[in-house]
Amino acid sequence: MGLTNLFSLKIKTEEFDAVAKKPVLLKSLRKLTLHPGSGMNHELDHLTESAETRSVNAKVLLAYKNKKLVAWALLSREKSDFCFARHYHGYEPSQGALFEVFVDQDYRKQGIGSALLKAARRKAGSLRLCVAPWDYQSTRFYQNFSHYKNVEM
């Protein structure tokens, strides 16, 4: 990441329970995802519903560039029944921490996704990150981090 990006990119982490109480932020996150049926939107639905009755074990990482929300990531330890592109059995917390990321297309190739992945890696501690590539481009992105303890979903 260049110096300009380094100084203009801010990453903020919020507990999912707090995010679930912010409808404007949830709407912004949904707008930033690939499409309404994406894994990230599925997880937003599932986790928002769960947050109505209990505390959710997930964090939302928000990436702001010049104060504009340009990307976000989900780091979750909540069971998921979503059928990921290459893994049809969902996700179990015993596998590690589920990590999903989306960067606005206008802000890709600027190190933002990498910064979010590195932040998630720090927050996950010793847990393995379970990554969910959706397509060829995202598969190539995750391959840049083969030295991390990742498992592809």
Secondary structure, 3 states (H helix, E strand, C coil): CCHHHHHHEEEEEEEHHHHCCCHHHHHHHHHHCCCCCCHHHHHHHHHHHHHCCCCCCEEEEEEEECCEEEEEEEEECCCECCCECCECCCECHHHCEEEEEEECHHHCCCCHHHHHHHHHHHHHCCCCEEECCCCHHHHHHHHCCCCCCEEEC
